[in-house]
Amino acid sequence: MKKTKKQNRLEWLYQYGVIYFGTACMMLSPFFIDSTYGKLGMMLGLILITVQTQKTKQYNLSLLNAVGFSGYLYSLIKTLL
């Protein structure tokens, strides 16, 4: 069965938009973690990686990502106030 253009586009978006971009955010953000951009990068990376953990049904990692996101959000709010 041949894949349609839409299926190919969604696969490409998942691979490069979710997996690679999310991983890149998670890899680069710790170097700037003391800034607002570092915290936002980690939060974005965690959101994107959570999409992957949901697709692969790794719910324990999804929970860890949610807790990490909450921690960075709390830190960001404290930094801005």
N, CA, C and O atoms as a GROMACS GRO file, in nm:
protein
  324
    1MET      N    1   0.083  -0.118   0.000
    1MET     CA    2   0.000   0.000   0.000
    1MET      C    3   0.089   0.125   0.000
    1MET      O    4   0.177   0.140   0.085
    2LYS      N    5   0.065   0.212  -0.093
    2LYS     CA    6   0.146   0.333  -0.108
    2LYS      C    7   0.093   0.443  -0.014
    2LYS      O    8  -0.027   0.461   0.001
    3LYS      N    9   0.187   0.515   0.047
    3LYS     CA   10   0.151   0.624   0.137
    3LYS      C   11   0.111   0.746   0.055
    3LYS      O   12   0.165   0.772  -0.052
    4THR      N   13   0.016   0.820   0.110
    4THR     CA   14  -0.028   0.941   0.043
    4THR      C   15   0.068   1.055   0.078
    4THR      O   16   0.152   1.043   0.167
    5LYS      N   17   0.053   1.166   0.006
    5LYS     CA   18   0.136   1.284   0.033
    5LYS      C   19   0.112   1.335   0.175
    5LYS      O   20   0.205   1.378   0.243
    6LYS      N   21  -0.014   1.331   0.218
    6LYS     CA   22  -0.047   1.380   0.351
    6LYS      C   23   0.020   1.294   0.459
    6LYS      O   24   0.071   1.348   0.557
    7GLN      N   25   0.020   1.163   0.442
    7GLN     CA   26   0.085   1.074   0.538
    7GLN      C   27   0.236   1.100   0.542
    7GLN      O   28   0.296   1.103   0.649
    8ASN      N   29   0.296   1.118   0.426
    8ASN     CA   30   0.439   1.148   0.419
    8ASN      C   31   0.471   1.280   0.488
    8ASN      O   32   0.572   1.291   0.559
    9ARG      N   33   0.386   1.381   0.467
    9ARG     CA   34   0.406   1.512   0.527
    9ARG      C   35   0.394   1.503   0.680
    9ARG      O   36   0.473   1.564   0.752
   10LEU      N   37   0.296   1.427   0.729
   10LEU     CA   38   0.279   1.411   0.873
   10LEU      C   39   0.396   1.336   0.935
   10LEU      O   40   0.440   1.369   1.045
   11GLU      N   41   0.445   1.234   0.866
   11GLU     CA   42   0.563   1.161   0.914
   11GLU      C   43   0.684   1.253   0.920
   11GLU      O   44   0.759   1.249   1.018
   12TRP      N   45   0.704   1.334   0.818
   12TRP     CA   46   0.815   1.428   0.813
   12TRP      C   47   0.804   1.529   0.927
   12TRP      O   48   0.903   1.558   0.995
   13LEU      N   49   0.683   1.582   0.948
   13LEU     CA   50   0.660   1.679   1.055
   13LEU      C   51   0.687   1.616   1.191
   13LEU      O   52   0.747   1.679   1.278
   14TYR      N   53   0.642   1.493   1.211
   14TYR     CA   54   0.665   1.425   1.338
   14TYR      C   55   0.814   1.402   1.360
   14TYR      O   56   0.866   1.428   1.468
   15GLN      N   57   0.882   1.353   1.258
   15GLN     CA   58   1.024   1.320   1.272
   15GLN      C   59   1.108   1.445   1.297
   15GLN      O   60   1.189   1.448   1.390
   16TYR      N   61   1.091   1.547   1.215
   16TYR     CA   62   1.177   1.664   1.225
   16TYR      C   63   1.122   1.770   1.321
   16TYR      O   64   1.198   1.835   1.391
   17GLY      N   65   0.991   1.786   1.324
   17GLY     CA   66   0.932   1.889   1.409
   17GLY      C   67   0.923   1.848   1.554
   17GLY      O   68   0.948   1.929   1.643
   18VAL      N   69   0.889   1.724   1.578
   18VAL     CA   70   0.871   1.678   1.715
   18VAL      C   71   0.999   1.617   1.770
   18VAL      O   72   1.053   1.664   1.870
   19ILE      N   73   1.047   1.514   1.707
   19ILE     CA   74   1.161   1.440   1.761
   19ILE      C   75   1.289   1.523   1.757
   19ILE      O   76   1.350   1.547   1.862
   20TYR      N   77   1.330   1.566   1.640
   20TYR     CA   78   1.460   1.634   1.628
   20TYR      C   79   1.459   1.774   1.689
   20TYR      O   80   1.553   1.811   1.759
   21PHE      N   81   1.356   1.852   1.663
   21PHE     CA   82   1.351   1.988   1.717
   21PHE      C   83   1.335   1.984   1.869
   21PHE      O   84   1.398   2.063   1.940
   22GLY      N   85   1.251   1.894   1.919
   22GLY     CA   86   1.234   1.880   2.063
   22GLY      C   87   1.364   1.838   2.130
   22GLY      O   88   1.400   1.891   2.236
   23THR      N   89   1.434   1.744   2.070
   23THR     CA   90   1.563   1.700   2.124
   23THR      C   91   1.666   1.813   2.120
   23THR      O   92   1.741   1.831   2.215
   24ALA      N   93   1.669   1.888   2.012
   24ALA     CA   94   1.763   2.001   2.001
   24ALA      C   95   1.735   2.105   2.109
   24ALA      O   96   1.828   2.159   2.169
   25CYS      N   97   1.608   2.134   2.134
   25CYS     CA   98   1.573   2.229   2.241
   25CYS      C   99   1.621   2.179   2.375
   25CYS      O  100   1.676   2.255   2.455
   26MET      N  101   1.601   2.050   2.401
   26MET     CA  102   1.643   1.991   2.528
   26MET      C  103   1.796   1.990   2.542
   26MET      O  104   1.848   1.998   2.653
   27MET      N  105   1.866   1.978   2.431
   27MET     CA  106   2.013   1.974   2.435
   27MET      C  107   2.075   2.113   2.450
   27MET      O  108   2.177   2.128   2.516
   28LEU      N  109   2.015   2.214   2.388
   28LEU     CA  110   2.074   2.347   2.387
   28LEU      C  111   2.031   2.434   2.505
   28LEU      O  112   2.108   2.519   2.550
   29SER      N  113   1.912   2.414   2.555
   29SER     CA  114   1.857   2.502   2.659
   29SER      C  115   1.933   2.502   2.790
   29SER      O  116   1.941   2.606   2.855
   30PRO      N  117   1.990   2.390   2.835
   30PRO     CA  118   2.064   2.395   2.963
   30PRO      C  119   2.178   2.496   2.965
   30PRO      O  120   2.216   2.544   3.072
   31PHE      N  121   2.234   2.529   2.850
   31PHE     CA  122   2.342   2.627   2.845
   31PHE      C  123   2.292   2.768   2.873
   31PHE      O  124   2.371   2.857   2.907
   32PHE      N  125   2.161   2.789   2.859
   32PHE     CA  126   2.100   2.921   2.881
   32PHE      C  127   1.994   2.915   2.990
   32PHE      O  128   1.906   3.001   2.994
   33ILE      N  129   2.000   2.815   3.078
   33ILE     CA  130   1.892   2.788   3.172
   33ILE      C  131   1.868   2.903   3.270
   33ILE      O  132   1.757   2.916   3.322
   34ASP      N  133   1.969   2.986   3.295
   34ASP     CA  134   1.950   3.099   3.386
   34ASP      C  135   1.872   3.213   3.322
   34ASP      O  136   1.829   3.305   3.391
   35SER      N  137   1.853   3.207   3.191
   35SER     CA  138   1.778   3.312   3.122
   35SER      C  139   1.635   3.265   3.096
   35SER      O  140   1.603   3.146   3.108
   36THR      N  141   1.552   3.358   3.061
   36THR     CA  142   1.413   3.326   3.025
   36THR      C  143   1.408   3.233   2.905
   36THR      O  144   1.325   3.143   2.898
   37TYR      N  145   1.498   3.256   2.809
   37TYR     CA  146   1.499   3.174   2.687
   37TYR      C  147   1.534   3.029   2.716
   37TYR      O  148   1.481   2.938   2.652
   38GLY      N  149   1.623   3.007   2.810
   38GLY     CA  150   1.659   2.870   2.846
   38GLY      C  151   1.542   2.795   2.906
   38GLY      O  152   1.518   2.679   2.874
   39LYS      N  153   1.469   2.862   2.994
   39LYS     CA  154   1.351   2.799   3.055
   39LYS      C  155   1.242   2.774   2.951
   39LYS      O  156   1.179   2.668   2.951
   40LEU      N  157   1.220   2.871   2.864
   40LEU     CA  158   1.120   2.852   2.758
   40LEU      C  159   1.161   2.740   2.662
   40LEU      O  160   1.077   2.663   2.618
   41GLY      N  161   1.290   2.731   2.632
   41GLY     CA  162   1.339   2.624   2.545
   41GLY      C  163   1.318   2.487   2.607
   41GLY      O  164   1.278   2.394   2.538
   42MET      N  165   1.344   2.476   2.737
   42MET     CA  166   1.322   2.348   2.805
   42MET      C  167   1.174   2.312   2.805
   42MET      O  168   1.137   2.197   2.784
   43MET      N  169   1.089   2.411   2.829
   43MET     CA  170   0.945   2.385   2.831
   43MET      C  171   0.896   2.342   2.694
   43MET      O  172   0.817   2.248   2.683
   44LEU      N  173   0.943   2.408   2.589
   44LEU     CA  174   0.905   2.370   2.453
   44LEU      C  175   0.955   2.230   2.421
   44LEU      O  176   0.882   2.148   2.365
   45GLY      N  177   1.080   2.202   2.457
   45GLY     CA  178   1.136   2.069   2.434
   45GLY      C  179   1.057   1.961   2.506
   45GLY      O  180   1.030   1.855   2.449
   46LEU      N  181   1.019   1.987   2.631
   46LEU     CA  182   0.941   1.889   2.707
   46LEU      C  183   0.805   1.865   2.644
   46LEU      O  184   0.758   1.752   2.640
   47ILE      N  185   0.742   1.970   2.595
   47ILE     CA  186   0.612   1.954   2.528
   47ILE      C  187   0.627   1.865   2.405
   47ILE      O  188   0.548   1.773   2.384
   48LEU      N  189   0.728   1.893   2.324
   48LEU     CA  190   0.747   1.816   2.201
   48LEU      C  191   0.785   1.671   2.231
   48LEU      O  192   0.737   1.580   2.164
   49ILE      N  193   0.870   1.650   2.328
   49ILE     CA  194   0.910   1.514   2.364
   49ILE      C  195   0.791   1.438   2.423
   49ILE      O  196   0.782   1.316   2.407
   50THR      N  197   0.700   1.507   2.492
   50THR     CA  198   0.581   1.442   2.547
   50THR      C  199   0.493   1.387   2.435
   50THR      O  200   0.429   1.283   2.452
   51VAL      N  201   0.489   1.455   2.323
   51VAL     CA  202   0.414   1.402   2.208
   51VAL      C  203   0.469   1.266   2.168
   51VAL      O  204   0.394   1.173   2.140
   52GLN      N  205   0.600   1.255   2.167
   52GLN     CA  206   0.665   1.128   2.132
   52GLN      C  207   0.637   1.021   2.236
   52GLN      O  208   0.609   0.907   2.201
   53THR      N  209   0.642   1.056   2.365
   53THR     CA  210   0.619   0.956   2.469
   53THR      C  211   0.474   0.911   2.470
   53THR      O  212   0.445   0.796   2.505
   54GLN      N  213   0.382   0.997   2.433
   54GLN     CA  214   0.242   0.956   2.424
   54GLN      C  215   0.220   0.861   2.307
   54GLN      O  216   0.144   0.765   2.318
   55LYS      N  217   0.286   0.890   2.197
   55LYS     CA  218   0.270   0.804   2.078
   55LYS      C  219   0.326   0.664   2.104
   55LYS      O  220   0.271   0.566   2.054
   56THR      N  221   0.434   0.655   2.181
   56THR     CA  222   0.496   0.526   2.210
   56THR      C  223   0.444   0.464   2.340
   56THR      O  224   0.491   0.359   2.383
   57LYS      N  225   0.346   0.530   2.400
   57LYS     CA  226   0.280   0.480   2.522
   57LYS      C  227   0.378   0.462   2.638
   57LYS      O  228   0.369   0.364   2.713
   58GLN      N  229   0.470   0.556   2.652
   58GLN     CA  230   0.563   0.556   2.765
   58GLN      C  231   0.513   0.659   2.866
   58GLN      O  232   0.567   0.769   2.879
   59TYR      N  233   0.407   0.620   2.937
   59TYR     CA  234   0.337   0.714   3.023
   59TYR      C  235   0.420   0.758   3.144
   59TYR      O  236   0.400   0.868   3.196
   60ASN      N  237   0.512   0.673   3.189
   60ASN     CA  238   0.598   0.714   3.300
   60ASN      C  239   0.686   0.833   3.258
   60ASN      O  240   0.708   0.924   3.338
   61LEU      N  241   0.734   0.833   3.134
   61LEU     CA  242   0.814   0.946   3.085
   61LEU      C  243   0.728   1.070   3.062
   61LEU      O  244   0.774   1.182   3.079
   62SER      N  245   0.604   1.049   3.024
   62SER     CA  246   0.512   1.161   3.008
   62SER      C  247   0.489   1.230   3.142
   62SER      O  248   0.483   1.353   3.149
   63LEU      N  249   0.477   1.151   3.248
   63LEU     CA  250   0.460   1.208   3.381
   63LEU      C  251   0.585   1.286   3.423
   63LEU      O  252   0.574   1.396   3.477
   64LEU      N  253   0.702   1.231   3.397
   64LEU     CA  254   0.826   1.303   3.428
   64LEU      C  255   0.835   1.434   3.349
   64LEU      O  256   0.878   1.536   3.403
   65ASN      N  257   0.794   1.432   3.223
   65ASN     CA  258   0.795   1.553   3.142
   65ASN      C  259   0.699   1.657   3.198
   65ASN      O  260   0.730   1.776   3.200
   66ALA      N  261   0.582   1.614   3.244
   66ALA     CA  262   0.484   1.707   3.302
   66ALA      C  263   0.537   1.770   3.429
   66ALA      O  264   0.519   1.890   3.452
   67VAL      N  265   0.604   1.691   3.513
   67VAL     CA  266   0.662   1.745   3.636
   67VAL      C  267   0.775   1.842   3.602
   67VAL      O  268   0.786   1.948   3.664
   68GLY      N  269   0.859   1.806   3.506
   68GLY     CA  270   0.966   1.896   3.464
   68GLY      C  271   0.912   2.026   3.408
   68GLY      O  272   0.964   2.134   3.438
   69PHE      N  273   0.809   2.017   3.326
   69PHE     CA  274   0.746   2.137   3.269
   69PHE      C  275   0.694   2.227   3.382
   69PHE      O  276   0.714   2.348   3.379
   70SER      N  277   0.628   2.166   3.480
   70SER     CA  278   0.574   2.243   3.592
   70SER      C  279   0.687   2.313   3.668
   70SER      O  280   0.672   2.429   3.708
   71GLY      N  281   0.798   2.244   3.689
   71GLY     CA  282   0.911   2.304   3.759
   71GLY      C  283   0.970   2.422   3.683
   71GLY      O  284   1.002   2.525   3.743
   72TYR      N  285   0.986   2.407   3.553
   72TYR     CA  286   1.040   2.519   3.473
   72TYR      C  287   0.941   2.634   3.466
   72TYR      O  288   0.982   2.750   3.464
   73LEU      N  289   0.812   2.605   3.462
   73LEU     CA  290   0.711   2.710   3.461
   73LEU      C  291   0.714   2.787   3.592
   73LEU      O  292   0.708   2.910   3.592
   74TYR      N  293   0.724   2.715   3.702
   74TYR     CA  294   0.734   2.780   3.833
   74TYR      C  295   0.858   2.869   3.840
   74TYR      O  296   0.850   2.983   3.885
   75SER      N  297   0.970   2.817   3.794
   75SER     CA  298   1.095   2.894   3.794
   75SER      C  299   1.084   3.017   3.705
   75SER      O  300   1.133   3.125   3.740
   76LEU      N  301   1.021   3.001   3.590
   76LEU     CA  302   1.003   3.114   3.498
   76LEU      C  303   0.916   3.222   3.560
   76LEU      O  304   0.947   3.341   3.550
   77ILE      N  305   0.808   3.181   3.625
   77ILE     CA  306   0.719   3.280   3.689
   77ILE      C  307   0.793   3.354   3.801
   77ILE      O  308   0.780   3.476   3.814
   78LYS      N  309   0.871   3.280   3.881
   78LYS     CA  310   0.948   3.345   3.987
   78LYS      C  311   1.051   3.441   3.930
   78LYS      O  312   1.077   3.547   3.988
   79THR      N  313   1.110   3.406   3.817
   79THR     CA  314   1.209   3.493   3.754
   79THR      C  315   1.145   3.622   3.702
   79THR      O  316   1.205   3.729   3.711
   80LEU      N  317   1.025   3.611   3.648
   80LEU     CA  318   0.959   3.728   3.588
   80LEU      C  319   0.896   3.820   3.690
   80LEU      O  320   0.876   3.938   3.663
   81LEU      N  321   0.865   3.768   3.808
   81LEU     CA  322   0.799   3.853   3.909
   81LEU      C  323   0.895   3.923   3.999
   81LEU      O  324   0.854   3.997   4.088
   0.00000   0.00000   0.00000
